[in-house]
Amino acid sequence: MSELPSLEEMAAKAERLDQARLALKRDLAERVVFGRDAGELVEVGVDTSANVVEVAVNASLVGRVDPAVLANAVLQAAGAAQRNARALVAERRSYYLGTK
Protein backbone atom coordinates (compact mmCIF):
# COMPACT_ATOMS: atom_id res chain seq x y z
CA MET A 1 0.00 0.00 0.00
CA SER A 2 1.39 3.40 -0.95
CA GLU A 3 1.81 6.19 1.54
CA LEU A 4 -0.32 9.28 1.29
CA PRO A 5 1.55 12.53 0.64
CA SER A 6 2.23 14.68 3.66
CA LEU A 7 0.53 17.98 4.20
CA GLU A 8 3.79 19.74 3.33
CA GLU A 9 4.07 17.81 0.05
CA MET A 10 0.48 18.65 -0.87
CA ALA A 11 1.07 22.33 -0.02
CA ALA A 12 4.23 22.39 -2.13
CA LYS A 13 2.38 20.81 -5.06
CA ALA A 14 -0.44 23.35 -4.71
CA GLU A 15 2.12 26.19 -4.68
CA ARG A 16 3.79 24.84 -7.85
CA LEU A 17 0.39 24.63 -9.55
CA ASP A 18 -0.45 28.20 -8.50
CA GLN A 19 2.88 29.41 -9.89
CA ALA A 20 2.27 27.53 -13.16
CA ARG A 21 -1.20 29.09 -13.50
CA LEU A 22 0.25 32.55 -12.92
CA ALA A 23 2.94 31.93 -15.53
CA LEU A 24 0.29 30.72 -17.99
CA LYS A 25 -1.83 33.80 -17.36
CA ARG A 26 1.18 36.09 -17.95
CA ASP A 27 2.16 34.17 -21.08
CA LEU A 28 -1.29 34.54 -22.62
CA ALA A 29 -2.08 38.08 -21.44
CA GLU A 30 -0.66 40.03 -24.37
CA ARG A 31 -0.94 37.52 -27.16
CA VAL A 32 -2.92 38.18 -30.33
CA VAL A 33 -3.61 35.26 -32.65
CA PHE A 34 -4.46 35.77 -36.33
CA GLY A 35 -6.57 34.02 -38.91
CA ARG A 36 -7.28 34.67 -42.58
CA ASP A 37 -10.01 33.74 -44.98
CA ALA A 38 -9.20 31.34 -47.83
CA GLY A 39 -8.86 34.18 -50.35
CA GLU A 40 -6.62 36.24 -48.05
CA LEU A 41 -8.98 39.20 -48.31
CA VAL A 42 -9.30 39.66 -44.54
CA GLU A 43 -7.09 39.00 -41.53
CA VAL A 44 -8.60 39.00 -38.04
CA GLY A 45 -6.71 39.11 -34.75
CA VAL A 46 -8.19 37.78 -31.53
CA ASP A 47 -6.93 37.69 -27.97
CA THR A 48 -6.60 34.39 -26.16
CA SER A 49 -10.20 34.68 -24.97
CA ALA A 50 -11.19 34.68 -28.67
CA ASN A 51 -12.36 38.30 -28.60
CA VAL A 52 -11.78 40.12 -31.88
CA VAL A 53 -9.19 42.88 -31.38
CA GLU A 54 -8.06 43.61 -34.96
CA VAL A 55 -9.46 43.43 -38.47
CA ALA A 56 -7.37 44.14 -41.56
CA VAL A 57 -8.71 44.16 -45.10
CA ASN A 58 -6.55 43.71 -48.19
CA ALA A 59 -6.95 47.17 -49.73
CA SER A 60 -5.90 46.03 -53.21
CA LEU A 61 -8.72 43.46 -53.34
CA VAL A 62 -11.57 44.96 -51.33
CA GLY A 63 -12.80 47.26 -54.11
CA ARG A 64 -13.24 44.29 -56.44
CA VAL A 65 -15.49 42.15 -54.25
CA ASP A 66 -19.16 42.16 -53.44
CA PRO A 67 -20.06 43.21 -49.87
CA ALA A 68 -21.45 39.72 -49.19
CA VAL A 69 -18.09 38.22 -50.16
CA LEU A 70 -16.33 40.63 -47.82
CA ALA A 71 -18.71 39.77 -44.98
CA ASN A 72 -18.13 36.06 -45.54
CA ALA A 73 -14.36 36.62 -45.58
CA VAL A 74 -14.57 38.43 -42.23
CA LEU A 75 -16.50 35.52 -40.72
CA GLN A 76 -14.05 32.97 -42.13
CA ALA A 77 -11.04 34.89 -40.84
CA ALA A 78 -12.61 35.39 -37.40
CA GLY A 79 -13.42 31.68 -37.15
CA ALA A 80 -9.87 30.75 -38.15
CA ALA A 81 -8.39 33.18 -35.61
CA GLN A 82 -10.64 31.85 -32.84
CA ARG A 83 -9.67 28.24 -33.65
CA ASN A 84 -6.01 29.26 -33.62
CA ALA A 85 -6.48 30.99 -30.25
CA ARG A 86 -8.10 27.88 -28.74
CA ALA A 87 -5.24 25.74 -30.05
CA LEU A 88 -2.65 28.14 -28.61
CA VAL A 89 -4.34 28.21 -25.21
CA ALA A 90 -4.53 24.40 -25.13
CA GLU A 91 -0.85 24.10 -26.11
CA ARG A 92 0.30 26.64 -23.52
CA ARG A 93 -1.93 25.12 -20.82
CA SER A 94 -0.42 21.74 -21.54
CA TYR A 95 3.08 23.24 -21.37
CA TYR A 96 2.53 24.99 -18.03
CA LEU A 97 0.06 22.67 -16.32
CA GLY A 98 0.59 19.34 -18.04
CA THR A 99 -3.09 19.20 -19.02
CA LYS A 100 -5.23 19.81 -22.07
Summary of the structure (lengths in Angstrom):
residues: 100
radius of gyration: 20.4
end to end distance: 30.1
largest distance: 73.0
contacts: 258
relative contact order: 0.17
helix: 58%
strand: 17%
